[in-house]
Amino acid sequence: MRSPAAVVLLLSLVPALAGGQDQPEQIPAIKRKPYTVGGFLETRPTVLWLDTGAALYQLRWHDSAGKHTTTQLNQQFLLDAALRRGAWSFNSRSVVDVDQAGDWSAHATSYEANLSFKPSPSFTLDLGKKRQTWGKGYVWNPVAFVDRPKNPDDPTLAQEGFLVLAADYIRSFDGPLQTVSVTPVLIPVYRHLNAAYGRTGRVNAAGKLYLLLYDTDIDLLFLAGGSRPSRVGFDLSRNITSNFEVHGELAFIHDRIRSTVDGQGQMSQTVGDATSYLLGLRYLTRSETTLILDYYHAGTGFTTAEMRDFFAFVGTAYDRYLASGDAARLTQAAKAAELGYGGINPMRDYAYLRVSQPDAFGVLYFTPAAYSVFNLADRSFSLTQEMMYKLFTNLELRSQVNLITGARGTEFGDKQGNVRVELRVRYYF
């Protein structure tokens, strides 16, 4: 399916679904300020206790023998701004990061910057940098075809979007089918434009068809164009009761290239289809305790044997470095890590459990939580205890203690650290 044809096909679904229906009742316009400005300023010191026997420690810290801890101080300034005039608006989200991990560094990033045209409540056209936020999962979203992956340690963190041309058309109906919306998206990828998205010299097309059918949220999604392997997906969520919600996602990826390395450092590639899916639930107890449970299968991930081969290769490369000072094999292993071995949750089967309790122990605005990411294949895991307290209306304190556990040759057992402690102080304005 060619990209422009895919977009035309998606748009053509609108009149087919909406034909013969009455126009939706007009919603009275809400008078708003012509501009808004907000954001936050935060400081976040972190201490990581290193695991000197782990493969990723050997890869990252091989030239710093005996290093047992590393500290980092991050300062972040996030600014949200919007300017509106009639049907037009400009929305931006900019971030400045100042980091200290040995030396100081600073960089500014535009997370979002888009021009929006909304001539009616049912139609919106966007041009610029913007996230699409597709998917129902809390941590993982296999159908998030146009977004960057979330950080499992903080899934709600703001993320950088891609520059897109997107539209959204929505209609409402009486009957079992209550709402339909169509969202086509074009993602151009060139050397200096969305280069991180994938193969350059392509204009990719993606789209989402949303249905509210029998009180169930349903999305049908696709991606085509060549920068990434083409894929189609499906997700849904439904409230079984007022306090119990279930959700799921399913994605089929066509002709994905997999790169792997064996225990001797030999690289190989295979081409094949992959299927990823997620099943989850959210439950709110009578005491307002929130439980989130997700199971995630990543068909694009590495197997247990493939990860063990990579860790074995790092071990032999490190032994060679200690014996001769030759870091060539470690450099080769670092390149393999960039293929995904060193990424966040690079394997295939995971479970995520989060439990949180607002206003715990009768303390207003105090929310303790605990969550775990568990690798079901190698039985390694991370466990995090979190405490959040809103000291004042605009001032929020959060602490995290993260324990990383597993045997050698497992994902979490060969992470570079085994204990991470973080404190975040955030002031909103």
C-alpha positions in Angstrom: 0.0 0.0 0.0 1.5 3.3 -1.0 1.5 6.1 1.6 -0.7 8.7 -0.2 -3.2 6.0 -1.2 -3.4 4.8 2.5 -4.2 8.3 3.6 -6.9 8.7 0.9 -8.4 5.4 1.9 -8.5 6.4 5.5 -10.1 9.7 4.7 -12.7 8.0 2.5 -14.0 6.0 5.5 -15.4 9.2 6.9 -18.3 9.9 4.5 -19.0 6.1 4.3 -19.5 5.9 8.1 -21.1 9.3 8.5 -23.5 9.2 5.6 -27.1 9.7 6.4 -26.5 10.8 10.0 -27.6 14.1 11.4 -25.0 16.7 12.2 -23.7 16.6 15.8 -25.2 19.0 18.2 -23.0 22.1 18.3 -21.2 22.7 21.5 -21.3 26.3 22.7 -17.9 28.0 22.4 -16.0 28.5 25.6 -14.3 31.9 25.9 -10.7 31.4 26.6 -7.6 33.6 26.9 -5.7 34.2 23.7 -2.6 32.7 25.3 -1.6 30.4 28.0 1.8 29.8 29.6 2.8 27.1 32.1 5.4 24.5 33.0 7.7 23.5 35.7 11.3 23.8 37.0 12.8 20.8 38.7 16.0 19.5 40.2 16.7 15.7 40.3 19.8 14.3 42.0 20.4 10.6 41.4 22.8 8.1 42.9 23.4 4.7 41.2 25.3 1.9 43.0 27.1 0.0 40.3 27.3 -3.8 39.9 31.0 -4.4 39.0 30.4 -7.9 37.8 27.6 -7.1 35.4 28.1 -7.2 31.6 26.8 -3.7 31.0 29.1 -2.3 33.8 32.0 -3.9 32.0 30.9 -2.3 28.8 30.3 1.2 30.2 32.9 1.5 32.9 35.8 -0.7 31.7 38.2 2.2 31.8 37.2 3.2 35.3 38.3 0.2 37.3 36.9 0.1 40.9 34.1 2.6 40.4 31.3 1.6 42.7 28.9 4.6 42.5 28.0 7.3 40.0 26.0 10.4 40.7 24.1 12.7 38.5 22.3 16.1 39.0 19.7 17.0 36.4 18.0 20.4 36.3 15.1 20.7 33.9 13.0 23.6 32.8 9.8 22.8 30.8 7.7 25.5 29.2 4.2 25.0 27.8 2.9 27.9 25.7 -0.1 28.3 23.5 -1.4 31.2 21.4 -4.9 31.2 20.0 -6.7 33.4 17.5 -10.0 32.4 16.0 -9.7 28.9 14.5 -5.9 29.0 14.7 -3.6 28.1 17.5 0.1 27.6 18.0 1.2 25.1 20.7 4.7 24.5 22.0 6.5 22.5 24.6 10.2 23.3 25.1 12.7 21.7 27.5 16.1 22.8 28.7 18.2 20.2 30.5 21.3 20.9 32.5 23.1 17.8 33.6 26.1 17.2 35.9 27.7 13.8 35.7 31.3 14.6 36.1 31.2 17.5 33.6 28.3 19.9 33.1 26.3 19.8 30.0 23.2 21.7 28.7 20.9 21.3 25.8 17.5 22.6 24.7 14.9 20.5 22.9 11.6 21.4 21.3 9.3 18.6 22.3 6.3 20.0 20.5 5.7 23.0 18.3 2.7 22.8 16.0 0.2 25.1 14.2 -3.4 23.9 14.6 -6.4 24.9 12.5 -9.8 24.0 14.1 -12.7 25.5 12.0 -15.3 23.4 13.8 -15.5 21.2 16.9 -15.4 18.1 14.6 -12.3 18.9 12.5 -8.7 19.7 13.4 -5.6 20.0 11.1 -2.1 20.1 12.7 1.3 20.8 11.2 4.5 20.6 13.2 6.1 18.6 16.0 3.5 16.7 18.0 3.0 13.4 19.9 0.1 11.2 18.8 -0.1 9.1 22.1 -1.6 6.0 20.5 -2.3 2.9 22.6 -3.9 2.0 25.9 -1.1 0.5 27.9 0.5 2.3 30.9 4.1 1.4 30.2 4.3 -0.3 26.8 2.4 0.6 23.6 3.0 -1.8 20.7 0.6 0.3 18.5 2.4 3.6 19.2 3.6 3.7 15.6 4.4 7.4 15.5 5.8 8.0 19.0 9.0 7.2 21.0 8.9 4.4 23.6 8.0 5.4 27.2 10.4 5.2 30.1 9.1 2.4 32.4 10.6 4.2 35.4 8.4 7.2 34.7 5.9 6.6 31.9 4.2 10.0 32.4 7.4 11.9 31.5 7.0 14.4 28.6 8.5 13.1 25.4 9.7 14.6 22.1 7.3 14.3 19.2 8.0 14.0 15.5 7.2 16.6 12.9 4.0 15.6 11.2 1.0 16.7 9.1 -2.1 15.3 10.8 -5.8 15.7 10.7 -8.6 14.6 13.0 -12.3 14.3 12.0 -14.9 13.2 14.6 -18.6 12.4 14.3 -21.2 11.4 16.9 -24.2 9.2 16.5 -27.2 7.7 18.3 -27.1 4.0 18.8 -24.5 1.4 19.6 -21.9 3.2 17.5 -21.6 6.5 19.5 -18.5 8.1 18.0 -16.2 7.7 15.0 -13.0 9.6 14.4 -10.4 9.4 11.6 -6.8 10.6 12.1 -4.5 10.4 9.1 -0.8 11.3 9.7 2.1 12.0 7.3 5.7 11.7 8.7 8.4 12.9 6.3 11.8 11.5 7.1 14.9 13.2 5.6 18.5 13.9 6.7 17.6 16.9 8.9 13.9 16.1 9.4 12.7 13.3 11.7 16.0 11.5 11.0 15.6 9.5 14.3 12.4 8.0 13.0 14.1 5.6 10.6 15.3 5.3 7.0 15.6 8.7 5.4 14.3 9.8 2.0 10.7 8.6 2.7 7.3 10.1 3.4 5.5 7.7 5.7 1.7 7.5 6.2 0.0 6.4 9.4 -3.5 6.5 10.5 -6.0 5.7 13.2 -9.7 4.9 13.0 -11.4 5.3 16.4 -14.8 3.8 17.3 -16.8 4.1 20.5 -18.9 1.0 20.0 -21.1 -0.5 22.7 -19.2 1.6 25.3 -15.9 0.1 24.1 -13.0 2.3 22.9 -11.6 0.7 19.7 -8.7 1.8 17.5 -7.6 0.4 14.1 -4.1 1.6 13.1 -1.6 1.3 10.4 1.9 2.6 9.3 3.4 2.4 5.8 6.1 4.3 3.9 9.5 2.6 4.3 11.3 4.4 7.1 10.1 1.6 9.4 8.7 -1.8 8.5 5.0 -1.5 7.6 2.5 -2.6 10.3 -1.1 -2.7 11.3 -2.6 -2.7 14.8 -5.6 -2.8 17.0 -6.4 -1.7 20.5 -9.4 -1.5 22.8 -10.4 -0.6 26.3 -13.6 -1.0 28.3 -14.9 -0.3 31.7 -16.3 -3.6 33.0 -17.6 -1.7 36.0 -17.0 1.9 37.2 -13.8 0.9 39.0 -12.6 -2.0 36.7 -11.1 -1.4 33.3 -9.5 -3.8 30.8 -7.4 -2.9 27.8 -5.3 -4.5 25.1 -3.2 -3.9 22.0 -2.1 -6.0 19.1 0.4 -5.1 16.3 1.6 -7.0 13.3 4.9 -5.9 11.8 5.9 -7.0 8.3 9.4 -7.9 7.1 11.4 -6.6 10.1 15.1 -6.9 9.9 16.6 -8.5 13.1 20.3 -8.1 13.9 21.8 -10.4 16.4 25.3 -11.2 17.7 26.6 -14.6 19.0 29.0 -15.3 21.8 32.0 -14.8 19.6 30.8 -11.4 18.3 29.6 -12.6 14.9 26.8 -10.5 13.6 23.9 -11.9 11.6 20.6 -10.6 10.2 17.2 -12.2 9.5 14.1 -10.8 7.9 10.6 -11.9 9.1 7.3 -10.8 10.4 6.7 -10.1 14.1 3.6 -9.9 16.4 3.5 -7.8 19.6 0.6 -7.5 22.0 -0.4 -6.2 25.4 -3.1 -7.2 27.9 -3.9 -5.2 31.0 -6.3 -4.0 33.6 -6.8 -1.2 36.1 -8.7 -1.6 39.3 -9.7 1.0 41.9 -10.6 -0.4 45.3 -13.1 1.0 47.7 -10.2 2.6 49.6 -9.1 4.2 46.4 -6.0 2.1 45.9 -5.2 1.8 42.2 -3.8 -1.4 40.8 -2.4 -1.5 37.2 -1.3 -4.8 35.8 0.0 -5.2 32.2 1.4 -8.2 30.3 3.5 -7.4 27.3 4.9 -9.6 24.5 7.4 -7.9 22.2 7.7 -10.0 19.0 10.6 -7.8 18.1 12.6 -8.6 21.2 15.5 -10.8 21.9 15.2 -14.4 23.2 16.9 -15.5 26.4 19.6 -17.4 24.4 20.3 -14.3 22.3 20.7 -12.1 25.3 23.0 -14.7 27.0 25.2 -14.7 23.8 25.5 -11.0 23.9 26.5 -11.0 27.6 29.0 -13.8 27.0 30.5 -11.7 24.1 30.8 -8.7 26.5 32.5 -10.9 29.1 35.1 -12.2 26.7 35.8 -8.7 25.3 36.3 -7.4 28.8 38.7 -10.2 29.7 40.7 -9.4 26.6 40.8 -5.8 27.6 42.1 -6.6 31.1 44.7 -9.0 29.7 46.0 -6.8 26.8 44.5 -3.3 27.1 42.8 -3.9 23.7 39.4 -2.3 23.7 38.5 -3.2 20.1 36.2 -6.0 21.0 34.4 -3.8 23.6 33.9 -1.2 20.9 32.3 -3.9 18.8 30.1 -5.0 21.7 29.0 -1.3 22.3 27.9 -1.2 18.7 25.9 -4.4 19.2 24.3 -2.8 22.3 23.1 0.1 20.1 21.1 -2.5 18.1 18.9 -3.0 21.1 20.7 -5.2 23.5 21.4 -2.3 25.8 18.0 -0.7 25.4 15.1 -0.5 27.8 13.3 -3.9 28.1 15.0 -5.5 25.0 13.5 -9.0 25.5 10.1 -10.5 24.7 7.9 -11.1 27.7 7.3 -8.8 30.6 4.8 -8.1 33.4 4.2 -4.7 35.0 2.5 -4.2 38.3 1.9 -0.9 40.0 0.0 -0.2 43.3 -0.6 3.4 44.5 -2.6 4.9 47.3 -3.5 8.6 47.3 -3.8 10.5 50.7 -2.3 7.5 52.5 -2.4 7.4 56.3 -4.8 10.3 56.2 -2.1 12.7 54.9 -3.6 14.9 52.2 -1.6 14.9 48.9 0.7 12.1 50.0 0.8 9.2 47.5 3.1 6.3 48.1 3.4 3.7 45.3 5.3 0.5 44.4 5.8 -0.9 41.0 7.8 -3.7 39.3 8.9 -4.7 35.8 9.4 -8.4 35.7 11.1 -10.3 32.9 9.0 -13.5 32.6 11.6 -15.3 30.4 14.7 -15.0 32.6 13.0 -14.1 35.9 15.0 -11.0 36.6 13.2 -7.8 37.7 13.3 -4.3 39.0 11.3 -3.1 42.0 10.7 0.5 42.8 9.3 2.2 45.9 8.0 5.7 45.2 6.7 8.5 47.5 5.1 11.6 46.2 4.0 14.6 48.3 2.6 17.9 47.2 4.0 20.2 49.8 2.2 23.3 48.5 -0.2 23.8 45.5 2.8 24.4 43.2 5.6 22.4 44.9 5.9 18.6 44.5 8.4 16.2 46.1 9.1 12.7 44.8 11.5 10.0 45.9 12.3 6.7 44.3 14.4 3.7 45.4 14.9 1.2 42.6 16.3 -2.3 43.2 17.5 -4.2 40.2 17.8 -8.0 40.7 18.7 -11.0 38.7 21.2 -13.8 38.1 24.2 -13.4 35.7 23.2 -13.7 32.1 19.7 -12.1 32.7 18.5 -8.7 31.6 18.3 -7.0 35.0 21.1 -9.2 36.5 23.6 -7.7 34.0 22.5 -4.1 34.2 25.3 -1.7 35.1 23.7 -0.9 38.5 21.7 -2.7 41.2 20.4 0.2 43.3 19.3 3.6 42.2 18.0 6.4 44.5 16.5 9.5 43.1 14.9 12.6 44.6 12.9 15.0 42.5 11.7 18.5 43.5 9.4 20.1 41.0 7.9 23.6 41.1 4.9 24.2 38.7 4.0 27.7 37.4 
